[in-house]
Amino acid sequence: MLNNRVASWTIAAALAGGALMQTHSGALLAGALIEPLSHSAAQQPALPPPPESMQPARRPDVIYVPTNEEVVRGMLKLAGTTKDDIVYDLGCGDGRIPVIAARDFGARGVGIDIDPQRIAEANANVKQAGVGNRVQIRQHDLFTADIKEATVVTLYLLQSLNMKLRPKLLADLKPGTRVVSHAFDMGDEWKPEKTEEIGGTRIYLWTIPKK
C-alpha cells in the first residue's frame, strides 16, 4: 500500500496530533513497523542509509511516518482530484501520494522532499508503479520550492508547520487551488471548509481564495 509521512520531533507533539500513535499509519512509536508497499514493491530490499554526501541540506522539519492508502485516497477525493489536476505533495516521503494521484486518479503529480533518501525511495516507487510520465520527484525545501502550478496540494505536517507554510500557500497558489491536510489544521486564522473522518484520523480541506 502506498502512503505518506510525518510526526513531531517530540513525543509530546506526536501524541497531541496522534500522528505516531495512529495504527493506520503503519508505524509505532519505537522501532517503527511500516506496512509494505503494494504490488511487487513489497519484495524490494530496503534502501541503505544515504552516504554523507547525500545528507539533507538541513535537518528535515518532521520525521517520516506514512499515511495509509485509505487516507491517501480520502484526501485526493476530498480535493475532488481529476485527470486535469497537478497534485503537489509537500514532504512527499516515498512518493505514495503523487503515485496514487497519477495511477488511480489520472492526475499529474509532483513530490517534494528535502531528504535524499526519501527522494531515492520515491523515484523507485514511481518507476515501480509505471507512472514516470506523470510524476516528478524533486529534492527541495518545501518552504522555498516553486509550487505555483499546483492545483491540489497535500500535506501531512504538524499544525505549527502548516501555519508557517500558510503565507506561502496563499501567496503562491492560484485561486481555486485545493489544499488538503492529514491530521493537522491551519490554526484559528484559516478555518477548513470541510473536514472528514477516515481511517481513524481527520483530514481537512481549504480552497485558495480570490486575491
N, CA, C and O of each residue as an XYZ file, in Angstrom:
844
protein
N       0.842     -1.194      0.000
C       0.000      0.000      0.000
C       0.869      1.232      0.000
O       1.912      1.280      0.652
N       0.431      2.217     -0.732
C       1.185      3.462     -0.803
C       0.669      4.417      0.256
O      -0.527      4.432      0.547
N       1.519      5.183      0.814
C       1.201      6.074      1.926
C       2.005      7.366      1.911
O       2.701      7.640      0.934
N       1.923      8.186      2.996
C       2.788      9.381      3.150
C       3.170      9.661      4.593
O       2.809      8.723      5.304
N       3.687     10.488      5.170
C       4.639     10.822      6.152
C       4.364     11.346      7.571
O       3.144     11.507      7.594
N       4.811     11.653      8.625
C       5.084     12.754      9.499
C       4.724     12.597     10.956
O       3.711     11.983     11.293
N       5.523     13.130     11.789
C       5.238     13.198     13.206
C       6.148     14.223     13.822
O       7.099     14.673     13.183
N       5.879     14.596     15.032
C       6.684     15.613     15.694
C       8.048     15.091     16.076
O       8.235     13.884     16.231
N       9.018     16.004     16.232
C      10.324     15.604     16.756
C      10.202     15.205     18.217
O      11.073     14.514     18.744
N       9.120     15.636     18.884
C       8.945     15.273     20.290
C       7.756     14.363     20.437
O       6.772     14.488     19.708
N       7.842     13.442     21.385
C       6.729     12.515     21.610
C       5.498     13.278     22.049
O       4.379     12.900     21.702
N       5.690     14.362     22.818
C       4.543     15.128     23.289
C       3.738     15.675     22.129
O       2.511     15.574     22.121
N       4.416     16.257     21.144
C       3.708     16.807     19.984
C       3.086     15.700     19.171
O       1.991     15.867     18.633
N       3.761     14.573     19.071
C       3.217     13.463     18.309
C       1.942     12.944     18.941
O       0.966     12.647     18.252
N       1.962     12.837     20.275
C       0.756     12.375     20.948
C      -0.376     13.366     20.798
O      -1.532     12.971     20.649
N      -0.054     14.668     20.837
C      -1.086     15.697     20.696
C      -1.767     15.594     19.352
O      -2.986     15.744     19.274
N      -1.006     15.336     18.271
C      -1.588     15.237     16.937
C      -2.022     13.846     16.586
O      -2.778     13.661     15.633
N      -1.564     12.850     17.331
C      -1.948     11.479     17.044
C      -1.236     10.882     15.859
O      -1.635      9.823     15.376
N      -0.157     11.552     15.356
C       0.458     11.080     14.123
C       1.168      9.762     14.304
O       1.090      8.893     13.436
N       1.872      9.593     15.435
C       2.628      8.365     15.609
C       1.790      7.247     16.197
O       2.092      6.073     15.980
N       0.753      7.582     16.931
C       0.004      6.566     17.635
C      -1.104      5.948     16.799
O      -1.672      4.927     17.187
N      -1.424      6.553     15.649
C      -2.495      6.023     14.822
C      -2.016      4.767     14.126
O      -1.071      4.816     13.340
N      -2.655      3.641     14.405
C      -2.179      2.389     13.839
C      -2.356      2.346     12.336
O      -1.665      1.581     11.663
N      -3.283      3.163     11.773
C      -3.460      3.160     10.325
C      -2.211      3.636      9.605
O      -2.013      3.340      8.427
N      -1.360      4.383     10.323
C      -0.157      4.901      9.674
C       0.853      3.809      9.392
O       1.776      3.995      8.598
N       0.673      2.644     10.058
C       1.625      1.572      9.877
C       2.888      1.776     10.678
O       3.878      1.081     10.452
N       2.879      2.730     11.627
C       4.080      2.986     12.404
C       3.760      2.961     13.880
O       2.676      3.375     14.290
N       4.695      2.479     14.682
C       4.580      2.511     16.118
C       5.643      3.457     16.655
O       6.593      3.797     15.951
N       5.478      3.885     17.920
C       6.388      4.883     18.466
C       7.839      4.447     18.415
O       8.696      5.232     18.008
N       8.139      3.235     18.810
C       9.527      2.791     18.828
C       9.698      1.648     17.848
O       8.807      0.814     17.691
N      10.848      1.614     17.189
C      11.104      0.543     16.236
C      10.018      0.504     15.194
O       9.363     -0.526     15.033
N       9.802      1.593     14.477
C       8.647      1.765     13.587
C       8.421      0.554     12.703
O       9.338      0.059     12.048
N       7.177      0.085     12.697
C       6.760     -1.013     11.837
C       5.910     -0.419     10.743
O       4.768     -0.030     10.992
N       6.432     -0.340      9.551
C       5.756      0.313      8.439
C       5.259     -0.739      7.486
O       6.031     -1.579      7.024
N       3.942     -0.703      7.177
C       3.385     -1.716      6.307
C       3.987     -1.605      4.920
O       4.277     -0.501      4.458
N       4.182     -2.751      4.238
C       4.857     -2.742      2.942
C       4.029     -2.080      1.874
O       2.804     -2.015      1.977
N       4.698     -1.581      0.838
C       4.016     -1.033     -0.310
C       3.318     -2.147     -1.060
O       3.696     -3.313     -0.955
N       2.295     -1.781     -1.821
C       1.542     -2.773     -2.572
C       2.333     -3.234     -3.781
O       3.401     -2.704     -4.085
N       1.793     -4.222     -4.458
C       2.380     -4.820     -5.650
C       3.734     -5.436     -5.303
O       3.975     -5.754     -4.138
N       4.608     -5.608     -6.265
C       5.882     -6.273     -6.033
C       6.869     -5.392     -5.298
O       7.962     -5.841     -4.952
N       6.495     -4.128     -5.051
C       7.392     -3.253     -4.292
C       7.653     -3.810     -2.910
O       8.679     -3.504     -2.302
N       6.728     -4.634     -2.400
C       6.913     -5.203     -1.077
C       8.135     -6.103     -1.031
O       8.702     -6.310      0.042
N       8.557     -6.643     -2.168
C       9.705     -7.534     -2.202
C      11.022     -6.793     -2.408
O      12.088     -7.405     -2.348
N      10.966     -5.491     -2.650
C      12.182     -4.747     -2.890
C      12.996     -4.635     -1.605
O      12.422     -4.385     -0.545
N      14.327     -4.814     -1.667
C      15.137     -4.658     -0.459
C      15.117     -3.220      0.023
O      14.970     -2.285     -0.763
N      15.268     -3.061      1.330
C      15.285     -1.717      1.898
C      16.489     -0.959      1.376
O      17.571     -1.523      1.211
N      16.287      0.337      1.116
C      17.397      1.166      0.661
C      18.347      1.432      1.817
O      17.895      1.662      2.939
N      19.653      1.407      1.574
C      20.605      1.688      2.651
C      20.559      3.162      3.019
O      20.087      3.979      2.230
N      21.046      3.517      4.215
C      21.111      4.935      4.578
C      21.962      5.688      3.571
O      22.939      5.140      3.062
N      21.609      6.943      3.271
C      22.379      7.695      2.286
C      23.771      7.999      2.796
O      23.957      8.190      3.998
N      24.760      8.047      1.906
C      26.103      8.449      2.325
C      26.099      9.902      2.760
O      25.134     10.631      2.532
N      27.182     10.309      3.384
C      27.252     11.672      3.922
C      27.013     12.711      2.840
O      26.432     13.763      3.105
N      27.457     12.423      1.616
C      27.295     13.374      0.525
C      25.849     13.559      0.119
O      25.511     14.527     -0.563
N      24.964     12.608      0.547
C      23.547     12.682      0.196
C      22.689     13.145      1.366
O      21.462     13.081      1.286
N      23.292     13.599      2.431
C      22.520     14.060      3.567
C      21.739     15.319      3.196
O      22.185     16.082      2.339
N      20.570     15.556      3.829
C      19.788     16.760      3.522
C      20.583     18.029      3.770
O      21.485     18.060      4.608
N      20.233     19.092      3.020
C      20.899     20.380      3.197
C      20.689     20.917      4.606
O      21.540     21.625      5.146
N      19.552     20.574      5.194
C      19.298     20.898      6.594
C      18.450     19.772      7.176
O      17.927     18.934      6.442
N      18.325     19.761      8.458
C      17.544     18.713      9.123
C      16.085     18.825      8.708
O      15.520     19.917      8.761
N      15.450     17.709      8.289
C      14.026     17.781      7.937
C      13.192     18.284      9.109
O      13.542     18.075     10.271
N      12.085     18.949      8.790
C      11.237     19.533      9.828
C      10.477     18.476     10.620
O      10.099     18.713     11.767
N      10.251     17.313     10.016
C       9.492     16.244     10.660
C      10.162     14.914     10.346
O      10.945     14.811      9.402
N       9.851     13.905     11.139
C      10.329     12.572     10.823
C       9.292     11.867      9.963
O       8.107     12.202      9.998
N       9.745     10.900      9.200
C       8.882     10.244      8.222
C       7.989      9.194      8.867
O       8.471      8.235      9.469
N       6.697      9.386      8.735
C       5.690      8.395      9.117
C       4.666      8.360      7.994
O       4.124      9.409      7.645
N       4.378      7.201      7.412
C       3.497      7.137      6.251
C       2.013      7.214      6.600
O       1.609      6.944      7.731
N       1.228      7.581      5.621
C      -0.229      7.599      5.692
C      -0.751      6.425      4.873
O      -0.250      6.172      3.777
N      -1.744      5.707      5.381
C      -2.135      4.540      4.604
C      -2.991      4.903      3.398
O      -3.477      6.027      3.271
N      -3.163      3.923      2.519
C      -3.776      4.186      1.221
C      -5.215      4.665      1.347
O      -5.676      5.468      0.535
N      -5.926      4.180      2.357
C      -7.308      4.632      2.559
C      -7.354      6.138      2.798
O      -8.212      6.836      2.259
N      -6.424      6.628      3.611
C      -6.392      8.058      3.915
C      -5.907      8.849      2.711
O      -6.430      9.926      2.424
N      -4.906      8.320      2.001
C      -4.432      8.993      0.795
C      -5.582      9.175     -0.194
O      -5.784     10.268     -0.723
N      -6.330      8.110     -0.438
C      -7.457      8.200     -1.368
C      -8.508      9.183     -0.857
O      -9.095      9.939     -1.631
N      -8.737      9.163      0.454
C      -9.702     10.095      1.031
C      -9.288     11.537      0.840
O     -10.125     12.391      0.549
N      -8.000     11.820      1.000
C      -7.502     13.179      0.794
C      -7.706     13.624     -0.651
O      -8.163     14.737     -0.908
N      -7.364     12.748     -1.586
C      -7.491     13.103     -3.002
C      -8.950     13.246     -3.410
O      -9.290     14.104     -4.225
N      -9.806     12.414     -2.847
C     -11.245     12.532     -3.138
C     -11.818     13.807     -2.531
O     -12.626     14.487     -3.164
N     -11.405     14.136     -1.305
C     -11.897     15.360     -0.672
C     -11.519     16.587     -1.491
O     -12.269     17.563     -1.529
N     -10.370     16.545     -2.140
C      -9.935     17.647     -3.006
C     -10.604     17.629     -4.371
O     -10.422     18.553     -5.164
N     -11.381     16.580     -4.653
C     -12.027     16.476     -5.962
C     -11.029     16.262     -7.085
O     -11.217     16.784     -8.183
N      -9.979     15.508     -6.832
C      -8.886     15.328     -7.796
C      -9.365     14.622     -9.062
O     -10.083     13.624     -8.999
N      -8.953     15.161    -10.216
C      -9.289     14.575    -11.512
C      -8.036     14.515    -12.378
O      -6.951     14.912    -11.952
N      -8.200     14.018    -13.588
C      -7.097     13.912    -14.539
C      -6.553     15.278    -14.950
O      -5.454     15.366    -15.499
N      -7.301     16.328    -14.694
C      -6.869     17.673    -15.079
C      -6.013     18.349    -14.006
O      -5.523     19.457    -14.222
N      -5.829     17.708    -12.870
C      -5.128     18.332    -11.747
C      -3.633     18.046    -11.760
O      -3.163     17.070    -12.343
N      -2.902     18.940    -11.091
C      -1.478     18.761    -10.798
C      -1.364     18.737     -9.277
O      -1.540     19.760     -8.615
N      -1.071     17.574     -8.739
C      -1.051     17.365     -7.296
C       0.375     17.507     -6.782
O       1.264     16.758     -7.186
N       0.590     18.460     -5.898
C       1.888     18.644     -5.247
C       1.800     18.109     -3.825
O       0.934     18.521     -3.053
N       2.693     17.198     -3.485
C       2.771     16.686     -2.121
C       4.014     17.273     -1.474
O       5.135     16.971     -1.882
N       3.816     18.113     -0.465
C       4.927     18.819      0.177
C       5.418     18.014      1.377
O       4.745     17.917      2.403
N       6.607     17.442      1.219
C       7.131     16.482      2.175
C       6.654     15.100      1.760
O       5.935     14.431      2.503
N       7.061     14.676      0.559
C       6.407     13.533     -0.107
C       6.849     12.176      0.402
O       6.245     11.167      0.038
N       7.900     12.113      1.244
C       8.326     10.803      1.721
C       8.655      9.880      0.567
O       9.461     10.227     -0.296
N       8.037      8.700      0.541
C       8.337      7.724     -0.509
C       7.501      7.921     -1.772
O       7.479      7.054     -2.646
N       6.818      9.049     -1.868
C       6.138      9.401     -3.113
C       4.780      8.799     -3.314
O       4.247      8.843     -4.423
N       4.199      8.235     -2.272
C       2.954      7.491     -2.469
C       1.764      8.353     -2.874
O       0.914      7.894     -3.637
N       1.678      9.585     -2.386
C       0.524     10.412     -2.771
C       0.578     10.786     -4.248
O      -0.413     10.568     -4.946
N       1.688     11.341     -4.773
C       1.691     11.619     -6.217
C       1.553     10.364     -7.067
O       0.971     10.421     -8.150
N       2.074      9.229     -6.603
C       1.914      7.986     -7.357
C       0.450      7.582     -7.425
O      -0.041      7.243     -8.501
N      -0.253      7.610     -6.309
C      -1.678      7.248     -6.309
C      -2.485      8.257     -7.110
O      -3.419      7.886     -7.820
N      -2.124      9.547     -7.000
C      -2.842     10.571     -7.776
C      -2.741     10.285     -9.269
O      -3.719     10.435    -10.002
N      -1.570      9.876     -9.712
C      -1.362      9.585    -11.139
C      -1.966      8.250    -11.529
O      -2.668      8.152    -12.536
N      -1.698      7.232    -10.743
C      -2.107      5.872    -11.085
C      -3.618      5.672    -11.027
O      -4.199      5.015    -11.891
N      -4.255      6.248     -9.991
C      -5.664      5.954     -9.739
C      -6.609      7.096    -10.064
O      -7.812      6.874    -10.208
N      -6.091      8.324    -10.184
C      -6.941      9.474    -10.475
C      -6.601     10.101    -11.823
O      -7.321     10.985    -12.289
N      -5.523      9.663    -12.453
C      -5.145     10.193    -13.761
C      -4.504     11.555    -13.728
O      -4.273     12.156    -14.778
N      -4.204     12.067    -12.522
C      -3.629     13.403    -12.390
C      -2.125     13.363    -12.657
O      -1.524     12.291    -12.734
N      -1.536     14.533    -12.795
C      -0.084     14.663    -12.749
C       0.313     14.891    -11.296
O      -0.444     15.482    -10.525
N       1.494     14.423    -10.926
C       1.927     14.553     -9.541
C       3.344     15.055     -9.430
O       4.195     14.747    -10.264
N       3.593     15.834     -8.386
C       4.937     16.305     -8.064
C       5.149     16.084     -6.574
O       4.372     16.565     -5.750
N       6.206     15.353     -6.233
C       6.555     15.152     -4.837
C       7.785     15.953     -4.486
O       8.773     15.933     -5.221
N       7.737     16.660     -3.366
C       8.854     17.497     -2.929
C       9.295     17.045     -1.539
O       8.484     16.930     -0.620
N      10.589     16.794     -1.406
C      11.129     16.404     -0.111
C      12.577     16.886     -0.030
O      13.263     16.996     -1.047
N      13.028     17.169      1.184
C      14.394     17.655      1.382
C      15.382     16.520      1.608
O      16.592     16.724      1.511
N      14.879     15.325      1.909
C      15.721     14.206      2.305
C      16.090     13.342      1.098
O      15.197     12.781      0.463
N      17.379     13.218      0.764
C      17.774     12.430     -0.412
C      17.349     10.966     -0.331
O      17.054     10.353     -1.357
N      17.315     10.402      0.866
C      16.894      9.001      0.977
C      15.426      8.842      0.603
O      15.056      7.887     -0.079
N      14.586      9.778      1.050
C      13.168      9.740      0.667
C      13.018      9.937     -0.842
O      12.166      9.311     -1.471
N      13.845     10.805     -1.418
C      13.800     11.043     -2.858
C      14.115      9.758     -3.612
O      13.446      9.426     -4.590
N      15.135      9.037     -3.157
C      15.502      7.777     -3.806
C      14.367      6.760     -3.711
O      14.067      6.066     -4.683
N      13.739      6.675     -2.542
C      12.616      5.757     -2.365
C      11.441      6.158     -3.250
O      10.799      5.307     -3.864
N      11.162      7.465     -3.312
C      10.049      7.942     -4.128
C      10.282      7.645     -5.598
O       9.370      7.185     -6.286
N      11.487      7.900     -6.092
C      11.779      7.604     -7.501
C      11.653      6.117     -7.800
O      11.195      5.734     -8.876
N      12.058      5.276     -6.849
C      11.899      3.830     -7.032
C      10.428      3.450     -7.122
O      10.058      2.596     -7.928
N       9.586      4.076     -6.304
C       8.154      3.772     -6.328
C       7.472      4.298     -7.588
O       6.556      3.667     -8.115
N       7.925      5.456     -8.066
C       7.406      5.979     -9.330
C       7.703      4.992    -10.461
O       6.833      4.689    -11.278
N       8.927      4.503    -10.495
C       9.315      3.535    -11.525
C       8.528      2.245    -11.387
O       8.044      1.699    -12.379
N       8.398      1.755    -10.158
C       7.669      0.508     -9.919
C       6.215      0.613    -10.372
O       5.664     -0.338    -10.927
N       5.593      1.772    -10.136
C       4.189      1.971    -10.490
C       3.996      2.294    -11.968
O       2.865      2.301    -12.455
N       5.081      2.561    -12.686
C       4.971      2.858    -14.108
C       4.320      4.194    -14.413
O       3.626      4.334    -15.421
N       4.541      5.189    -13.538
C       3.904      6.496    -13.731
C       4.945      7.599    -13.946
O       4.678      8.770    -13.676
N       6.117      7.225    -14.425
C       7.178      8.209    -14.622
C       6.840      9.301    -15.612
O       7.438     10.376    -15.585
N       5.877      9.029    -16.493
C       5.463     10.054    -17.453
C       4.510     11.074    -16.835
O       4.207     12.092    -17.459
N       4.036     10.812    -15.615
C       3.065     11.709    -14.984
C       3.501     12.217    -13.603
O       2.830     13.061    -13.009
N       4.618     11.705    -13.103
C       5.055     12.080    -11.755
C       6.510     12.510    -11.774
O       7.355     11.851    -12.380
N       6.798     13.621    -11.106
C       8.167     14.084    -10.895
C       8.435     14.142     -9.390
O       7.569     14.532     -8.607
N       9.640     13.751     -9.004
C      10.071     13.847     -7.608
C      11.229     14.840     -7.565
O      12.206     14.694     -8.299
N      11.116     15.843     -6.707
C      12.094     16.924     -6.657
C      12.644     17.097     -5.248
O      11.891     17.107     -4.274
N      13.956     17.231     -5.149
C      14.579     17.475     -3.856
C      14.669     18.981     -3.630
O      15.504     19.670     -4.217
N      13.788     19.467     -2.764
C      13.740     20.891     -2.441
C      13.269     21.057     -1.011
O      12.704     20.138     -0.418
N      13.506     22.226     -0.469
C      12.915     22.653      0.792
C      11.484     23.091      0.481
O      11.274     23.963     -0.362
N      10.513     22.501      1.145
C       9.115     22.815      0.813
C       8.764     24.270      1.064
O       7.789     24.769      0.503
N       9.541     24.968      1.899
C       9.248     26.374      2.187
C       9.763     27.315      1.096
O       9.367     28.480      1.048
N      10.634     26.824      0.229
C      11.172     27.676     -0.839
C      10.904     27.113     -2.235
O      11.213     27.762     -3.234
N      10.334     25.916     -2.308
C      10.085     25.281     -3.609
C       9.052     26.062     -4.419
O       8.175     26.722     -3.861
N       9.173     25.975     -5.738
C       8.205     26.582     -6.653
C       6.988     25.662     -6.735
O       7.088     24.539     -7.230
N       5.855     26.131     -6.255
C       4.633     25.310     -6.235
C       3.496     25.971     -7.021
O       2.340     25.566     -6.906
N       3.828     26.977     -7.808
C       2.795     27.806     -8.433
C       1.869     27.057     -9.367
O       0.713     27.449     -9.525
N       2.355     25.965    -10.007
C       1.499     25.271    -10.971
C       0.516     24.306    -10.316
O      -0.355     23.765    -10.997
N       0.639     24.080     -9.014
C      -0.235     23.113     -8.338
C      -1.692     23.530     -8.410
O      -2.020     24.713     -8.308
N      -2.558     22.548     -8.587
C      -4.000     22.769     -8.442
C      -4.547     22.047     -7.214
O      -5.645     22.346     -6.745
N      -3.767     21.091     -6.695
C      -4.060     20.413     -5.431
C      -2.743     20.302     -4.667
O      -1.721     19.922     -5.239
N      -2.766     20.631     -3.384
C      -1.587     20.480     -2.524
C      -1.972     19.581     -1.356
O      -2.998     19.792     -0.710
N      -1.134     18.570     -1.090
C      -1.388     17.686      0.041
C      -0.287     17.858      1.083
O       0.877     18.084      0.753
N      -0.688     17.744      2.354
C       0.218     17.961      3.479
C      -0.001     16.893      4.538
O      -1.126     16.438      4.748
N       1.076     16.493      5.202
C       0.995     15.754      6.458
C       2.106     16.302      7.336
O       3.144     15.666      7.522
N       1.874     17.483      7.869
C       2.834     18.210      8.681
C       2.195     18.540     10.021
O       0.995     18.336     10.204
N       2.965     19.034     10.931
C       2.419     19.498     12.200
C       1.641     20.801     11.995
O       1.849     21.510     11.011
N       0.742     21.106     12.938
C      -0.020     22.349     12.827
C       0.912     23.556     12.759
O       0.660     24.483     11.989
N       1.980     23.561     13.547
C       2.905     24.694     13.545
C       3.559     24.876     12.180
O       3.790     26.007     11.752
N       3.859     23.775     11.493
C       4.445     23.866     10.158
C       3.404     24.274      9.127
O       3.709     25.035      8.208
N       2.181     23.777      9.267
C       1.100     24.233      8.387
C       0.934     25.746      8.488
O       0.778     26.433      7.479
N       0.970     26.251      9.710
C       0.787     27.687      9.919
C       1.968     28.482      9.357
O       1.788     29.577      8.825
N       3.167     27.929      9.478
C       4.345     28.575      8.894
C       4.266     28.578      7.371
O       4.716     29.522      6.723
N       3.693     27.518      6.803
C       3.580     27.383      5.352
C       2.420     28.179      4.770
O       2.413     28.493      3.580
N       1.446     28.503      5.603
C       0.212     29.144      5.138
C       0.447     30.408      4.310
O      -0.185     30.540      3.262
N       1.321     31.354      4.711
C       1.533     32.545      3.872
C       2.038     32.200      2.472
O       1.650     32.844      1.497
N       2.895     31.193      2.368
C       3.389     30.791      1.048
C       2.262     30.200      0.209
O       2.160     30.495     -0.982
N       1.423     29.379      0.809
C       0.300     28.796      0.071
C      -0.613     29.895     -0.468
O      -1.014     29.864     -1.632
N      -0.933     30.859      0.378
C      -1.847     31.931     -0.030
C      -1.214     32.851     -1.062
O      -1.909     33.386     -1.925
N       0.106     33.041     -0.980
C       0.782     33.949     -1.914
C       1.081     33.282     -3.247
O       0.953     33.916     -4.295
N       1.477     32.008     -3.227
C       1.987     31.353     -4.435
C       0.927     30.630     -5.252
O       1.047     30.543     -6.474
N      -0.098     30.116     -4.606
C      -1.064     29.273     -5.312
C      -2.170     30.082     -5.962
O      -2.566     31.136     -5.465
N      -2.658     29.573     -7.073
C      -3.736     30.240     -7.801
C      -5.053     30.116     -7.026
O      -5.281     29.112     -6.351
N      -5.926     31.137     -7.121
C      -7.264     30.993     -6.524
C      -7.952     29.733     -7.047
O      -7.880     29.411     -8.232
N      -8.607     29.046     -6.151
C      -9.284     27.804     -6.521
C      -8.467     26.551     -6.269
O      -9.003     25.443     -6.308
N      -7.158     26.715     -6.007
C      -6.324     25.555     -5.678
C      -6.787     24.968     -4.350
O      -7.046     25.703     -3.397
N      -6.889     23.644     -4.290
C      -7.342     22.975     -3.073
C      -6.143     22.492     -2.264
O      -5.167     21.981     -2.814
N      -6.237     22.661     -0.972
C      -5.189     22.226     -0.043
C      -5.812     21.224      0.920
O      -6.836     21.511      1.540
N      -5.199     20.051      1.047
C      -5.716     19.012      1.928
C      -4.622     18.618      2.914
O      -3.482     18.376      2.518
N      -4.969     18.555      4.187
C      -4.004     18.180      5.212
C      -4.503     16.966      5.984
O      -5.684     16.862      6.313
N      -3.602     16.075      6.258
C      -3.866     14.898      7.087
C      -3.520     15.229      8.538
O      -2.376     15.559      8.850
N      -4.513     15.139      9.417
C      -4.362     15.167     10.873
C      -4.191     16.551     11.492
O      -4.537     16.737     12.659
N      -3.665     17.536     10.745
C      -3.374     18.833     11.347
C      -4.019     19.959     10.558
O      -3.996     19.963      9.327
N      -4.604     20.930     11.289
C      -5.264     22.047     10.627
C      -4.310     23.223     10.485
O      -3.099     23.078     10.657
N      -4.874     24.406     10.164
C      -4.064     25.606      9.930
C      -4.212     26.632     11.047
O      -3.806     27.783     10.885
N      -4.784     26.233     12.171
C      -4.990     27.183     13.250
C      -6.283     27.963     13.078
O      -7.040     27.749     12.131
N      -6.517     28.864     14.011
C      -7.789     29.587     14.040
C      -7.938     30.623     12.937
O      -9.058     31.016     12.611
N      -6.823     31.077     12.352
C      -6.904     32.146     11.366
C      -7.333     31.656      9.984
O      -7.720     32.465      9.140
N      -7.272     30.358      9.742
C      -7.720     29.819      8.446
C      -8.472     28.520      8.707
O      -7.887     27.437      8.734
N      -9.765     28.654      8.895
C     -10.604     27.506      9.202
C     -10.822     26.659      7.948
O     -10.954     27.218      6.859
N     -10.864     25.347      8.064
C     -11.112     24.495      6.899
C     -12.550     24.616      6.405
O     -13.469     24.873      7.182
N     -12.724     24.427      5.110
C     -14.073     24.409      4.531
C     -14.780     23.105      4.829
O     -15.990     23.077      5.050
N     -14.021     22.029      4.834
C     -14.584     20.707      5.093
C     -13.605     19.902      5.929
O     -12.392     20.087      5.841
N     -14.147     19.010      6.736
C     -13.340     18.010      7.425
C     -14.030     16.664      7.277
O     -15.254     16.590      7.164
N     -13.237     15.606      7.278
C     -13.780     14.252      7.223
C     -12.985     13.352      8.154
O     -11.786     13.539      8.357
N     -13.684     12.371      8.717
C     -13.024     11.332      9.490
C     -12.853     10.124      8.582
O     -13.804      9.668      7.948
N     -11.630      9.615      8.527
C     -11.368      8.458      7.680
C     -10.193      7.672      8.261
O      -9.170      8.248      8.634
N     -10.351      6.368      8.330
C      -9.268      5.525      8.802
C      -8.788      5.869     10.198
O      -7.614      5.671     10.513
N      -9.679      6.384     11.046
C      -9.299      6.715     12.412
C      -8.590      8.042     12.563
O      -8.044      8.329     13.629
N      -8.582      8.863     11.519
C      -7.944     10.167     11.598
C      -8.829     11.208     10.921
O      -9.881     10.868     10.379
N      -8.420     12.451     10.949
C      -9.203     13.540     10.356
C      -8.409     14.174      9.220
O      -7.190     14.325      9.308
N      -9.108     14.538      8.160
C      -8.493     15.265      7.053
C      -9.244     16.575      6.846
O     -10.437     16.674      7.131
N      -8.528     17.577      6.347
C      -9.034     18.944      6.257
C      -8.879     19.472      4.839
O      -7.917     19.145      4.145
N      -9.841     20.295      4.413
C      -9.797     20.887      3.073
C      -9.948     22.400      3.152
O     -10.807     22.923      3.861
N      -9.078     23.096      2.395
C      -9.192     24.544      2.183
C      -9.125     24.825      0.688
O      -8.599     24.007     -0.067
N      -9.643     25.958      0.249
C      -9.502     26.416     -1.121
C      -8.867     27.799     -1.104
O      -9.277     28.669     -0.336
N      -7.871     27.995     -1.950
C      -7.201     29.301     -2.018
C      -8.221     30.332     -2.523
O      -8.813     30.142     -3.585
N      -8.428     31.412     -1.777
C      -9.443     32.405     -2.161
C      -8.947     33.337     -3.275
O      -7.769     33.347     -3.630
N      -9.876     34.103     -3.801
C      -9.504     35.122     -4.775
C      -8.613     36.142     -4.098
O      -8.793     36.459     -2.922
N      -7.655     36.652     -4.845
C      -6.699     37.617     -4.282
C      -7.233     39.024     -4.378
O      -6.566     39.968     -3.955
